[in-house]
Amino acid sequence: MTSTSTNSQSATDSVKPRRRRAGWLWPILWLSLLVGSSTLGIWALAWMTRIPPLPDCQKISNFSADSDRLYCAKADVESGSAEDLVAAIQLSSQWESDHPLYKDAQKQLNRWSEALFEKAQQRMQQGELEEAIALVQQIPEQTTAHAAVDDAIASWQAEWQQGEEIAARVEADIQANDWEAARKSLQDLKLLKSDYWLAQRHQALSQKIQREQTAIERLEAARDIARYGDIESVTEALLLARESDPQTQAWAETQAAIDDWSEVLLQHSYRKWEQEDIDGAMAVIQKVPVDVAKSSEAQDLIDFAQAKRLTDQMEHSWVPTYGKMLNLVEAVQAVQDIPASSPFYEEAQTSARTWMQKLEDLQKLYFAGLIAQFGQKPAYRLAIEQAAQITTERPQRIQAQTLISHWHKEIERIEDRPYLARANRLAASEDKAGFEAAIAEASKVELGRALRIEAQTKIAEWTKRVQIIEDQPIINRAVALAQEDKLRDAVAEANKIESDRALYDKAQKLASGWTRQIQIAEDQPILRRAESLAARGRLSDAIAVASRIGPGRALYGEARSAIAIWDNERQAIWEAQQPVYEEDVYYEDEYYYE
């Protein structure tokens, strides 16, 4: 019985959890359905209200939808370019009134037409008349801006024609060299409205007047100089004329004058050549511009002069360079073009042989210089050996000897630099022993060596420092004596420093000051006594007492000033004490009366 009741209880307990789970399942199912339907509704709403994708204006074409083309036209005109405005206008103006986009397009069309009209005006202000007219002609008739198109074109064309006429008058005045009339005509451009005529063309014409006037005045000045006919005057005239602007109208006349003056110089050069004054001929021909020769002989002489000019450029420095060798090569090539029939052929060939020898020497010296750049003793010795191959009869012998001397000096610097380095280290101790040791070390640099002057400068500096160390105690003792009012002893002590010592000037300055104090102390009572006598009216006695202060004494100047004052006072007293003889006056009057 007990067993049966137990089994029944167990069955009942197992049924209760199943019922409990069934109660939870339905709410969960309904909640899932609610969430799912809500999500689906939100997605549908988002899909229905989403913004459609924008068209890709880079891929737009005539086959694209009209709405896409209008959208891209609106986007393009934001750039502000005239071309985009024209394209947008052409697109929107082709739609009829029954087109779905017609109203929207018409609103944009008026705005774009006004913007295009402004662009055309800007082009006109910049002097682009044809472009400006072409732009306004793109404005459709149905727009509000089209009403002003014809008037604008007529106004622009009239102003342009007026500006061209004024510019033509200015050009004619310039051609006639009438600068005053040209500037007067130029002022008429100020009556126009376009920035192109008011600013650009006005400035350009004004500058042209100035350039042409300057060119003519420079040409006239050159002609005045060239009238003297001598080489210097003609050369100066050539240089002045060649400063003119080749773009001016006066350049043709200037070029003709340059040709004439160049021919004058060529004739001078020929005469010097015939007189066997080769250097003189070369000097004159080098003044002739290379591009003005006419005859073959003149060209030969100019080529020869140009070659010589190249070789002369290498005479200003003893350092061999690649550029100098290149100049020699160009010079040799220049004279080799002179034909054997030329009167300058023999001289040119002689110069070419000399230049070839110079080139050979320069190559050796240049190679030696490259070796010397290593900066070591073996490199300098090798460079010297290389340069020594240039013998005495070679044209670059002096340059070779100069370089050899320079490299010998560099070797000496390498050898003697350690002496100065050790001397500087010894002197760094800043004491007498260190300075003396530094002097001894620097003295090892012998006379005639590259660092001899530097060594002697250091020796003089350190010798001065030693003297200061030795003589400073004397100065100190003298100052101490002076502070004890033993001025004579202080002067005697300072005078112990001899004239060739570093502190001599300082010692003499101190001694002079103390000597002055001594003299003042000695002579002040004398001057005071003289002043006392003068105050009592004994001027002669005062002068006698003050005269005891001799020249060179500290109070001598003050004493002499006082003596001068007292002497003047005494003289005034004497003059006042002299009697006046009135009888003489009466006798004179009586005599005159008779």
C-alpha positions in Angstrom: 0.0 0.0 0.0 2.8 2.2 0.8 4.5 1.3 -2.5 1.4 2.2 -4.6 1.1 5.6 -3.0 4.7 6.3 -3.6 4.5 5.6 -7.3 1.4 7.8 -7.7 3.2 10.7 -6.1 6.2 10.3 -8.5 4.0 10.4 -11.6 2.2 13.5 -10.4 5.5 15.3 -9.8 6.8 14.5 -13.4 3.6 15.9 -15.1 4.0 19.3 -13.4 7.2 20.4 -15.2 5.8 19.5 -18.6 2.8 21.7 -18.0 5.1 24.5 -16.8 7.2 24.3 -20.0 4.2 24.4 -22.2 3.1 27.6 -20.4 6.3 29.4 -21.4 6.4 28.3 -25.0 3.4 30.3 -26.2 4.5 33.7 -24.9 8.0 33.2 -26.5 6.4 32.2 -29.8 4.2 35.3 -29.9 7.1 37.6 -28.9 9.2 36.2 -31.8 6.4 36.8 -34.2 6.0 40.4 -33.0 9.7 41.2 -33.3 9.9 39.6 -36.7 7.0 41.6 -38.1 8.4 44.8 -36.6 11.8 44.3 -38.2 10.2 43.6 -41.5 8.1 46.7 -41.3 11.1 48.9 -40.4 13.1 47.5 -43.3 10.2 48.1 -45.7 9.9 51.7 -44.5 13.6 52.3 -44.9 13.6 50.8 -48.4 10.7 53.0 -49.4 12.1 56.3 -48.0 15.8 55.8 -49.0 17.5 58.4 -51.3 18.1 57.0 -54.7 21.8 56.8 -55.8 23.2 60.0 -57.4 24.2 59.7 -61.1 27.9 59.4 -61.9 28.6 62.6 -63.9 31.9 61.2 -65.2 29.9 58.6 -67.2 27.0 60.8 -68.3 26.2 60.8 -72.0 23.4 61.8 -74.5 21.8 58.5 -73.8 21.5 59.1 -70.0 18.2 60.1 -68.4 17.3 63.8 -68.7 17.0 64.1 -65.0 20.6 62.8 -64.6 21.8 65.1 -67.3 20.1 68.1 -65.6 21.6 67.1 -62.3 25.1 66.9 -63.7 24.6 70.2 -65.5 23.7 71.9 -62.2 26.8 70.3 -60.6 29.1 71.4 -63.5 28.1 75.0 -63.4 29.2 75.3 -59.8 32.8 75.4 -61.2 32.0 78.8 -62.7 33.7 78.1 -66.0 32.2 79.6 -69.2 32.4 76.2 -71.0 30.3 74.5 -68.3 27.7 77.3 -68.4 27.4 77.0 -72.2 27.0 73.2 -72.0 24.3 73.6 -69.3 22.5 76.2 -71.3 22.5 74.1 -74.5 21.1 71.2 -72.6 18.2 73.0 -70.8 17.3 75.2 -73.8 16.5 72.2 -76.1 13.5 70.9 -74.0 10.0 71.9 -75.1 7.3 73.2 -72.8 5.7 69.8 -72.5 8.9 68.2 -71.1 8.6 67.2 -67.5 11.8 69.0 -66.6 10.9 72.2 -68.6 9.9 74.4 -65.6 12.9 73.4 -63.5 15.2 73.9 -66.5 13.8 77.4 -67.3 14.5 78.6 -63.7 18.1 77.5 -64.1 18.4 78.8 -67.7 17.9 82.4 -66.7 20.4 82.2 -63.9 23.0 80.5 -66.1 22.5 83.0 -68.9 23.1 85.9 -66.5 26.3 84.2 -65.3 27.4 83.6 -68.9 26.8 87.3 -69.7 29.1 88.2 -66.8 31.7 85.8 -68.0 31.6 87.4 -71.5 32.0 90.9 -69.9 35.1 89.6 -68.1 36.5 88.3 -71.3 35.9 91.7 -72.9 37.7 93.4 -70.0 40.6 91.1 -70.6 40.8 92.1 -74.3 39.2 88.9 -75.7 36.6 90.5 -77.9 35.9 87.5 -80.2 35.6 85.1 -77.2 33.2 87.5 -75.4 31.0 87.8 -78.5 31.0 84.1 -78.9 29.8 83.6 -75.3 26.9 86.0 -75.4 25.7 84.5 -78.7 25.1 81.3 -76.7 22.5 83.0 -74.6 19.0 81.7 -75.7 16.4 84.2 -76.9 13.8 83.2 -74.3 16.0 84.3 -71.4 15.9 87.8 -69.7 19.6 88.2 -70.4 19.2 88.0 -74.1 17.7 91.5 -74.3 21.1 93.1 -73.6 23.2 90.9 -76.0 22.9 93.0 -79.1 23.6 96.3 -77.3 26.6 94.7 -75.6 28.1 93.4 -78.8 27.7 96.8 -80.5 29.2 98.6 -77.6 32.1 96.3 -77.4 32.8 96.4 -81.1 32.6 100.2 -81.1 35.0 100.6 -78.2 37.4 98.1 -79.7 37.4 100.0 -83.0 38.1 103.2 -81.1 40.9 101.7 -79.1 42.5 100.2 -82.3 42.4 103.7 -83.9 44.1 105.3 -80.9 46.7 102.6 -80.8 47.4 103.1 -84.5 47.9 106.8 -84.0 50.3 106.1 -81.2 52.2 103.6 -83.3 52.4 106.2 -86.1 53.8 108.8 -83.8 56.4 106.3 -82.5 57.4 105.5 -86.1 57.9 109.3 -86.6 59.9 109.6 -83.4 57.4 112.1 -82.2 57.4 111.1 -78.5 55.3 114.1 -77.3 52.5 113.4 -79.9 52.7 109.7 -79.0 52.1 110.4 -75.3 49.3 112.8 -76.1 47.6 110.3 -78.3 48.0 107.6 -75.6 46.0 109.7 -73.2 42.9 109.2 -75.4 42.8 105.6 -74.2 41.7 106.9 -70.8 38.4 107.8 -72.4 37.5 104.2 -72.9 35.8 101.9 -70.4 37.5 98.5 -70.8 40.2 97.5 -68.4 42.1 96.1 -71.4 42.5 99.5 -73.0 42.7 101.5 -69.8 45.4 99.3 -68.2 46.9 96.6 -70.4 47.2 98.3 -73.7 47.9 101.7 -72.1 50.8 100.3 -70.1 52.2 98.3 -73.1 52.1 101.3 -75.4 53.6 103.6 -72.7 56.5 101.1 -72.2 57.0 100.9 -76.0 57.2 104.7 -76.3 59.8 104.7 -73.5 61.8 101.8 -75.1 61.8 103.3 -78.6 62.7 106.8 -77.2 65.6 105.3 -75.2 66.8 103.3 -78.2 66.8 106.4 -80.4 68.5 108.6 -77.8 71.1 105.9 -77.2 71.8 105.6 -80.9 72.2 109.4 -81.2 74.5 109.4 -78.3 76.6 106.6 -79.8 76.8 108.5 -83.1 78.0 111.6 -81.3 80.8 109.6 -79.6 81.7 107.7 -82.8 82.3 111.0 -84.8 85.8 111.3 -83.3 86.8 108.3 -85.3 89.5 107.0 -83.0 89.5 103.4 -81.7 88.5 104.3 -78.2 85.5 106.4 -79.3 84.3 103.9 -81.8 84.6 101.1 -79.3 82.6 103.1 -76.7 79.9 103.9 -79.4 79.7 100.1 -80.2 79.2 99.2 -76.5 76.6 101.8 -76.0 74.7 100.9 -79.2 74.7 97.2 -78.3 72.8 97.9 -75.1 69.7 98.8 -77.1 66.7 96.4 -77.1 66.7 94.3 -80.3 62.9 94.2 -80.1 62.6 97.9 -80.8 61.9 99.5 -84.2 65.1 101.4 -83.9 67.2 98.2 -83.8 67.5 97.9 -87.6 69.0 101.4 -87.7 71.1 100.6 -84.7 72.4 97.4 -86.2 73.4 99.2 -89.4 75.4 101.7 -87.3 77.0 98.8 -85.4 78.1 97.2 -88.7 79.6 100.5 -89.9 81.5 101.1 -86.6 82.7 97.4 -86.6 84.1 98.0 -90.1 86.0 101.0 -88.8 87.6 98.9 -86.1 88.4 96.2 -88.6 90.2 98.7 -90.8 92.2 99.9 -87.7 93.0 96.3 -87.0 94.1 95.6 -90.6 96.5 98.6 -90.5 98.1 97.5 -87.3 98.5 94.0 -88.7 100.2 95.4 -91.8 102.5 97.3 -89.5 103.4 94.0 -87.8 101.8 95.2 -84.6 100.2 91.8 -83.9 99.3 92.5 -80.3 97.7 95.8 -81.3 95.7 94.2 -84.1 94.5 91.5 -81.7 93.5 94.1 -79.1 91.5 96.1 -81.6 89.8 93.1 -83.2 88.7 91.7 -79.9 86.5 94.8 -79.5 84.5 93.8 -82.7 81.4 91.8 -82.1 81.8 88.3 -83.5 78.5 88.4 -85.5 79.2 91.5 -87.6 82.1 90.4 -89.8 81.3 90.4 -93.5 84.5 89.5 -95.5 86.3 86.2 -95.1 89.5 87.9 -94.0 87.5 89.8 -91.3 86.0 86.6 -90.1 89.4 84.9 -90.0 90.8 87.8 -87.9 87.8 87.7 -85.6 88.2 83.9 -85.2 91.9 84.4 -84.4 91.0 87.2 -81.9 88.3 85.0 -80.3 90.8 82.2 -79.9 93.3 84.6 -78.3 90.6 85.9 -76.0 90.0 82.4 -74.8 93.7 81.9 -74.0 94.0 85.2 -72.3 91.4 84.2 -69.8 93.7 81.5 -68.3 96.4 84.1 -67.4 94.7 85.4 -64.4 95.3 82.4 -62.1 98.1 80.0 -61.5 95.8 77.1 -60.5 95.3 74.6 -63.4 91.7 73.8 -64.0 89.7 71.7 -66.5 88.1 74.9 -67.8 91.4 76.4 -68.8 92.3 73.3 -70.7 88.9 73.4 -72.5 89.6 77.0 -73.4 92.9 76.0 -75.0 91.2 73.2 -77.0 88.5 75.6 -78.3 91.2 78.2 -79.2 93.2 75.6 -81.2 90.0 74.5 -83.0 89.1 78.1 -83.8 92.4 78.9 -85.5 92.5 75.6 -87.3 89.4 76.8 -89.3 91.5 79.6 -90.8 92.4 78.6 -94.3 96.0 78.6 -95.7 95.1 81.4 -98.1 94.3 83.8 -95.2 96.9 86.4 -94.4 96.6 85.4 -90.8 97.3 81.7 -91.4 101.0 81.7 -90.4 100.5 83.7 -87.2 97.5 81.5 -86.3 99.5 78.3 -86.8 102.3 79.6 -84.7 99.9 80.5 -81.9 98.2 77.1 -82.3 101.5 75.3 -81.7 102.2 77.4 -78.6 98.7 76.7 -77.3 99.2 73.0 -77.9 102.4 73.1 -75.8 100.4 75.0 -73.1 97.7 72.4 -73.2 100.3 69.6 -72.8 101.8 71.4 -69.8 98.4 72.1 -68.3 97.5 68.5 -68.5 100.6 67.5 -66.5 100.0 70.3 -63.9 96.3 69.4 -63.7 97.2 65.8 -63.0 99.8 66.9 -60.4 97.2 69.1 -58.8 94.8 66.1 -58.5 97.6 64.2 -56.7 98.3 67.1 -54.4 94.7 67.2 -53.3 95.3 64.2 -51.0 97.2 66.6 -48.7 99.9 64.2 -47.6 103.7 64.6 -47.9 104.1 61.7 -50.4 101.3 63.2 -52.5 103.0 66.6 -52.6 106.4 65.1 -53.4 104.8 63.1 -56.3 103.0 66.2 -57.5 106.4 68.1 -57.4 108.0 65.4 -59.5 105.2 65.6 -62.0 105.4 69.4 -62.3 109.2 69.3 -62.5 108.9 67.5 -65.9 108.0 70.9 -67.4 111.4 72.3 -68.5 112.6 75.9 -68.7 111.8 76.3 -72.3 108.1 75.3 -71.9 105.4 78.0 -71.9 104.0 77.0 -68.5 107.4 76.9 -66.7 106.5 79.8 -64.4 103.2 78.3 -63.4 104.9 75.0 -62.8 107.5 76.6 -60.5 104.8 78.5 -58.7 103.0 75.3 -58.0 106.2 73.5 -57.0 106.9 76.3 -54.5 103.4 76.1 -53.2 103.6 72.4 -52.6 107.0 72.7 -50.9 105.4 75.2 -48.5 102.6 72.7 -47.9 105.2 70.0 -47.0 106.9 72.5 -44.6 103.5 73.1 -43.0 103.0 69.4 -42.5 106.5 69.0 -41.0 106.4 72.1 -38.7 102.8 72.0 -37.6 103.6 69.5 -34.7 106.0 72.1 -33.3 103.3 74.7 -33.0 100.8 72.2 -31.7 103.1 71.1 -28.9 104.0 74.8 -28.2 100.3 75.6 -27.9 99.8 72.8 -25.4 102.7 73.9 -23.3 101.5 77.5 -23.3 98.0 76.4 -22.1 99.4 76.1 -18.6 99.5 79.9 -18.4 102.6 80.0 -16.3 106.1 81.3 -16.9 107.7 77.9 -17.3 105.0 76.8 -19.8 105.4 80.0 -21.9 109.2 79.6 -21.9 108.9 76.0 -23.0 106.4 77.0 -25.7 108.8 79.6 -27.0 111.6 77.1 -27.2 109.4 74.6 -29.0 108.1 77.2 -31.5 111.7 78.4 -32.2 112.3 75.1 -33.9 110.5 76.4 -36.9 113.5 77.8 -38.9 113.8 81.0 -40.8 112.3 80.8 -44.3 109.8 78.0 -43.5 106.1 78.4 -44.3 105.0 78.6 -40.7 107.9 80.9 -39.6 105.7 84.0 -39.4 103.0 82.2 -37.5 105.7 80.8 -35.1 107.2 84.2 -34.6 103.8 85.7 -33.9 103.2 83.1 -31.2 106.7 83.6 -29.8 106.2 87.4 -29.5 102.8 86.8 -27.8 104.3 84.3 -25.3 107.4 86.5 -24.7 105.0 89.3 -23.8 103.2 87.1 -21.4 106.5 86.1 -19.7 107.4 89.8 -19.3 104.0 90.5 -17.8 104.5 87.7 -15.3 108.0 89.0 -14.4 107.2 92.7 -14.2 103.7 92.6 -12.6 105.3 92.3 -9.1 107.1 95.6 -9.8 103.9 97.3 -10.7 102.2 95.9 -7.6 105.0 97.2 -5.3 104.9 100.6 -6.9 101.1 100.8 -6.4 101.5 99.7 -2.8 104.2 102.5 -2.2 101.9 105.0 -3.8 99.0 104.0 -1.5 101.4 104.7 1.4 102.0 108.2 0.0 105.6 107.2 -0.8 105.2 108.7 -4.3 108.9 109.2 -5.1 109.6 105.6 -4.1 106.7 104.5 -6.3 108.0 106.4 -9.3 111.5 104.9 -8.8 110.0 101.4 -8.5 107.9 101.8 -11.7 110.9 103.2 -13.7 112.7 99.8 -13.1 110.7 98.4 -16.0 112.7 98.9 -19.2 111.3 100.4 -22.4 111.3 97.1 -24.4 109.1 95.3 -21.8 105.4 94.6 -22.1 104.3 96.6 -19.1 106.5 99.6 -19.9 103.7 101.8 -21.1 101.5 100.9 -18.1 104.4 101.7 -15.7 105.1 105.0 -17.3 101.5 106.0 -17.2 101.4 105.3 -13.4 104.7 107.0 -12.8 103.5 110.1 -14.8 100.4 110.3 -12.6 102.4 110.0 -9.4 104.9 112.6 -10.6 102.1 115.0 -11.3 100.8 114.5 -7.7 104.3 115.2 -6.4 104.6 118.4 -8.5 101.1 119.6 -7.4 102.0 119.0 -3.8 105.3 121.0 -4.2 103.9 123.8 -6.3 100.5 124.3 -4.8 101.9 126.4 -1.9 103.8 128.6 -4.3 100.7 129.3 -6.3 98.6 129.9 -3.2 101.3 132.4 -1.9 101.3 134.2 -5.2 97.5 134.4 -5.1 97.6 135.9 -1.6 100.1 138.6 -2.7 97.9 139.4 -5.7 94.9 139.7 -3.4 96.8 142.3 -1.3 97.6 144.3 -4.5 101.2 143.2 -4.7 100.9 142.1 -8.3 104.6 142.3 -9.2 105.5 140.2 -6.2 102.8 137.7 -7.1 104.1 137.4 -10.6 107.6 136.9 -9.4 106.5 134.1 -7.0 104.3 132.3 -9.6 107.1 132.4 -12.1 109.0 129.9 -9.9 106.8 127.2 -11.3 108.7 126.1 -14.4 107.7 124.6 -17.7 106.8 120.9 -17.6 105.4 121.1 -14.1 101.8 120.1 -13.4 100.6 123.6 -12.4 102.6 125.4 -15.0 99.6 126.1 -17.2 97.5 127.4 -14.2 100.4 129.6 -13.0 100.9 131.1 -16.5 97.2 131.9 -16.7 97.3 133.7 -13.3 100.4 135.6 -14.3 98.7 136.8 -17.5 95.7 138.1 -15.5 97.9 139.8 -12.9 100.1 141.4 -15.6 97.0 142.9 -17.3 95.8 144.3 -14.0 99.2 145.8 -13.3 99.4 147.4 -16.8 96.0 148.9 -16.3 97.0 150.4 -13.0 100.2 151.9 -14.5 98.2 153.4 -17.4 95.8 155.0 -15.0 98.6 156.6 -12.9 100.2 158.4 -15.9 99.6 162.3 -15.9 97.7 164.0 -18.7 99.3 167.1 -20.2 96.5 169.4 -21.3 98.8 172.3 -22.1 99.9 170.6 -25.3 96.4 170.7 -26.5 96.1 174.4 -25.9 99.3 175.1 -27.7 98.2 173.2 -30.6 94.9 175.1 -30.7 96.7 178.4 -30.5 99.1 177.5 -33.2 96.3 176.5 -35.4 94.5 179.8 -34.7 97.4 181.9 -35.7 
